[in-house]
Amino acid sequence: MNALDDLIPLALQLPSLLMVIFRVGGIMIMAPFFGSASVPPRVKVALALVLSLAIWPALPHNGMLPVTLPAIITGVLAELLVGLTMGFVVTIVFSGLQIAGLAISQQMGISLADVFNPDFNESADVVSVLYYWIGLVIFLAIGGHRMLLGSLVDSFGLIPPGGFVLNERTMALVTGAMTASFVMAFKVSLPVVLALFMTSVAMGLINRTVPQMNILTVGFAVRSSLGMLLAAATLVAVMGVFTGAIEHAMGQLNSAISGWVARA
């Protein structure tokens, strides 16, 4: 009986462990690098369990969470939403790189040359995939994965398991991240797209003055070559814009976490 009495308090704490696992699991599903389709699901599950077991003992277990089935289901879904939102805020920055790459590919005339992107589990044009992998390297180089996991750990100090509430700050965070992603895509693609547009205008003028020239054949080679040269020349600037976007997204995420906790 004494052993059983000792196990009862532990069993009552299992719902909180389950909620921690689902919050960490949301990061493993949605966040870049962790949520990549090239990472086997077993590795994601194992990593989520290891991180959860490392975080859970450090949490304060002052109050007992409800142990009814509807309350547990609601709690784990809310915790999963926290992890998914945190991962989405960072992932949307990478989507901005892909949008910029798509705009450049269309101006270069190579948008139909698709390759498979394992992180998004879909096909994309060559420039978009190139920008994505460059962004992922930068993300790892600046310690973005560590910053994301640090924000996840800090979130448990502000939002205990079962303490999340969906409010207007969550929607503001998501819409703000999407807006910042489009702004970054515009900044990254504008120099190359504008130069290629001026090239197309010049080609049109040449076609009017020298109609004997096969402008379609010449123009495709010129736009493709010029586009790759301009993309390489602006790569340093792209790295700076992307780094700033990642840091801004993490800052917005950290400031929004404090508004997700239920108020008494």
C-alpha positions as CSV (number, residue, x, y, z in Angstrom):
1,M,0.0,0.0,0.0
2,N,2.8,2.4,0.8
3,A,4.3,1.9,-2.7
4,L,0.9,2.5,-4.3
5,D,0.4,5.6,-2.2
6,D,3.8,6.9,-3.5
7,L,2.7,6.3,-7.1
8,I,-0.5,8.2,-6.9
9,P,1.0,11.7,-6.8
10,L,3.3,10.7,-9.7
11,A,0.3,9.5,-11.7
12,L,-1.5,12.7,-11.1
13,Q,1.5,14.6,-12.6
14,L,1.4,12.6,-15.8
15,P,-1.0,14.9,-17.6
16,S,1.5,17.7,-17.2
17,L,4.2,15.5,-18.7
18,L,1.9,14.7,-21.6
19,M,1.3,18.4,-22.2
20,V,5.0,19.1,-22.2
21,I,5.6,16.4,-24.8
22,F,2.9,17.9,-27.1
23,R,4.3,21.4,-26.8
24,V,7.8,20.1,-27.7
25,G,6.3,17.9,-30.4
26,G,4.7,21.0,-32.0
27,I,8.2,22.4,-32.5
28,M,9.5,19.1,-33.9
29,I,6.6,19.1,-36.5
30,M,6.7,22.7,-37.7
31,A,10.1,24.3,-37.0
32,P,12.7,24.4,-39.7
33,F,15.5,21.9,-39.4
34,F,13.6,19.9,-36.7
35,G,10.5,19.5,-38.8
36,S,12.3,18.6,-42.0
37,A,10.7,15.7,-43.9
38,S,14.2,14.3,-44.4
39,V,14.4,13.7,-40.6
40,P,12.9,10.3,-39.8
41,P,9.7,10.4,-37.7
42,R,11.3,8.1,-35.1
43,V,14.1,10.6,-34.6
44,K,11.7,13.4,-34.1
45,V,9.7,11.4,-31.6
46,A,12.8,10.4,-29.7
47,L,14.1,14.0,-29.6
48,A,10.8,15.3,-28.4
49,L,10.7,12.7,-25.6
50,V,14.3,13.4,-24.5
51,L,13.7,17.1,-24.4
52,S,10.4,16.7,-22.6
53,L,11.9,14.4,-20.0
54,A,14.7,17.0,-19.5
55,I,12.3,19.9,-19.1
56,W,9.5,18.4,-17.1
57,P,11.4,17.7,-13.8
58,A,12.5,21.4,-13.6
59,L,8.9,22.6,-13.8
60,P,7.1,23.6,-10.6
61,H,4.5,21.0,-9.8
62,N,2.5,23.0,-7.3
63,G,-1.0,22.4,-8.6
64,M,-2.6,19.3,-10.0
65,L,-4.0,19.5,-13.5
66,P,-7.5,18.2,-14.3
67,V,-7.4,14.5,-15.0
68,T,-10.7,14.2,-16.8
69,L,-10.5,13.1,-20.4
70,P,-12.0,16.2,-22.0
71,A,-9.7,18.4,-19.9
72,I,-6.6,16.4,-21.0
73,I,-7.6,16.5,-24.6
74,T,-8.2,20.2,-24.5
75,G,-4.9,20.7,-22.7
76,V,-2.7,18.7,-25.1
77,L,-4.3,20.3,-28.1
78,A,-3.6,23.8,-26.7
79,E,0.0,22.8,-25.9
80,L,0.4,21.4,-29.5
81,L,-0.9,24.7,-30.8
82,V,1.8,26.6,-28.7
83,G,4.6,24.5,-30.3
84,L,3.1,24.7,-33.8
85,T,2.8,28.5,-33.5
86,M,6.4,28.9,-32.3
87,G,7.7,26.8,-35.2
88,F,5.4,28.5,-37.7
89,V,6.7,32.0,-36.8
90,V,10.2,30.9,-37.8
91,T,9.2,28.7,-40.7
92,I,7.3,31.6,-42.4
93,V,10.6,33.5,-42.7
94,F,12.0,30.6,-44.8
95,S,8.8,30.8,-46.9
96,G,9.7,34.4,-47.6
97,L,13.0,33.2,-49.1
98,Q,11.1,30.8,-51.3
99,I,8.8,33.6,-52.5
100,A,11.8,35.7,-53.4
101,G,13.4,32.8,-55.2
102,L,10.2,32.1,-57.2
103,A,9.9,35.8,-58.3
104,I,13.6,35.6,-59.5
105,S,13.0,32.3,-61.3
106,Q,10.0,33.6,-63.1
107,Q,12.0,36.6,-64.4
108,M,14.9,34.4,-65.4
109,G,12.5,32.0,-67.2
110,I,13.5,28.9,-65.3
111,S,10.6,28.6,-63.0
112,L,9.5,25.3,-64.6
113,A,12.8,23.7,-63.6
114,D,11.6,22.1,-60.4
115,V,13.6,20.1,-57.8
116,F,12.3,18.4,-54.6
117,N,12.6,20.3,-51.3
118,P,12.6,17.7,-48.5
119,D,12.0,20.2,-45.8
120,F,8.6,21.3,-47.3
121,N,8.0,17.9,-48.8
122,E,7.1,19.4,-52.2
123,S,8.7,20.5,-55.4
124,A,10.0,24.0,-56.0
125,D,12.0,25.9,-58.5
126,V,15.8,25.8,-58.4
127,V,16.4,29.3,-57.1
128,S,13.8,28.9,-54.3
129,V,15.4,25.7,-53.1
130,L,18.9,27.3,-53.3
131,Y,17.8,30.3,-51.2
132,Y,16.1,27.9,-48.8
133,W,19.3,25.9,-48.2
134,I,21.4,29.0,-47.9
135,G,18.9,30.3,-45.3
136,L,19.0,27.0,-43.4
137,V,22.8,27.2,-43.2
138,I,22.6,30.8,-42.0
139,F,19.9,29.8,-39.4
140,L,22.2,27.1,-38.0
141,A,25.3,29.2,-38.2
142,I,23.8,32.0,-36.1
143,G,22.4,29.5,-33.6
144,G,18.7,29.9,-34.6
145,H,17.9,26.4,-33.5
146,R,19.4,27.1,-30.1
147,M,17.4,30.3,-29.8
148,L,14.2,28.5,-30.7
149,L,14.8,25.8,-28.2
150,G,15.7,28.5,-25.6
151,S,12.4,30.2,-26.3
152,L,10.6,26.9,-25.9
153,V,12.3,26.3,-22.5
154,D,11.6,29.8,-21.4
155,S,7.9,29.5,-22.4
156,F,7.4,26.9,-19.7
157,G,8.4,29.5,-17.1
158,L,5.8,31.9,-18.4
159,I,3.1,29.5,-19.6
160,P,2.9,26.4,-17.4
161,P,1.4,23.3,-18.9
162,G,-2.3,23.9,-19.3
163,G,-1.9,27.7,-18.9
164,F,-2.2,28.7,-22.6
165,V,-5.0,30.8,-23.8
166,L,-5.7,31.8,-27.4
167,N,-6.1,35.5,-27.7
168,E,-5.6,38.4,-30.1
169,R,-1.8,38.5,-29.4
170,T,-1.5,35.1,-31.0
171,M,-3.2,36.2,-34.2
172,A,-1.2,39.4,-34.2
173,L,2.0,37.4,-33.9
174,V,1.1,35.2,-36.9
175,T,-0.1,38.0,-39.1
176,G,2.9,40.1,-38.2
177,A,5.2,37.2,-39.1
178,M,3.5,36.7,-42.5
179,T,3.7,40.4,-43.2
180,A,7.4,40.5,-42.3
181,S,8.0,37.4,-44.5
182,F,6.5,39.2,-47.6
183,V,8.5,42.3,-46.8
184,M,11.7,40.3,-46.7
185,A,10.8,38.5,-49.9
186,F,10.4,42.0,-51.6
187,K,13.7,43.2,-50.3
188,V,15.6,40.0,-51.4
189,S,14.1,39.8,-54.9
190,L,13.8,43.5,-55.8
191,P,17.3,44.1,-57.1
192,V,17.4,41.0,-59.3
193,V,13.8,41.3,-60.5
194,L,14.2,45.0,-61.3
195,A,17.5,44.4,-63.2
196,L,15.9,41.5,-65.2
197,F,12.9,43.7,-66.0
198,M,15.1,46.4,-67.4
199,T,16.9,43.7,-69.4
200,S,13.6,42.6,-70.9
201,V,12.8,46.2,-71.8
202,A,16.2,46.5,-73.4
203,M,15.7,43.3,-75.3
204,G,12.4,44.6,-76.6
205,L,14.0,47.8,-77.9
206,I,16.7,45.7,-79.6
207,N,14.1,43.6,-81.2
208,R,12.4,46.7,-82.6
209,T,15.6,48.0,-84.0
210,V,17.1,44.7,-85.2
211,P,14.2,42.5,-86.1
212,Q,16.5,39.9,-87.7
213,M,17.8,38.9,-84.3
214,N,16.1,35.9,-82.6
215,I,15.3,37.7,-79.4
216,L,13.6,34.7,-77.7
217,T,16.7,32.6,-77.9
218,V,19.2,35.3,-77.1
219,G,17.0,36.8,-74.4
220,F,16.6,33.5,-72.5
221,A,20.3,33.0,-72.3
222,V,20.9,36.6,-71.3
223,R,18.3,36.7,-68.5
224,S,19.4,33.3,-67.1
225,S,23.1,34.3,-67.0
226,L,22.4,37.8,-65.7
227,G,20.0,36.5,-63.1
228,M,22.5,34.0,-61.6
229,L,25.2,36.7,-61.6
230,L,23.0,39.2,-59.8
231,A,21.8,36.6,-57.4
232,A,25.4,35.7,-56.5
233,A,26.3,39.4,-56.3
234,T,23.5,40.2,-53.8
235,L,24.0,37.1,-51.7
236,V,25.8,38.9,-48.9
237,A,22.9,41.4,-48.7
238,V,20.4,38.5,-48.7
239,M,22.2,36.9,-45.8
240,G,22.0,40.2,-43.8
241,V,18.3,40.6,-44.6
242,F,17.5,37.0,-43.6
243,T,19.5,37.2,-40.4
244,G,17.7,40.4,-39.4
245,A,14.3,38.7,-40.2
246,I,15.2,35.7,-38.1
247,E,16.2,37.8,-35.1
248,H,13.1,40.0,-35.5
249,A,10.9,36.9,-35.6
250,M,12.5,35.5,-32.5
251,G,12.1,38.8,-30.7
252,Q,8.5,39.1,-31.6
253,L,7.9,35.5,-30.5
254,N,9.6,36.0,-27.1
255,S,7.6,39.2,-26.5
256,A,4.3,37.5,-27.4
257,I,4.8,34.4,-25.2
258,S,4.0,36.4,-22.1
259,G,0.6,37.3,-23.5
260,W,-0.4,33.6,-24.0
261,V,-0.8,32.7,-20.3
262,A,-4.3,32.6,-18.9
263,R,-5.0,35.5,-16.6
264,A,-6.8,35.0,-13.3
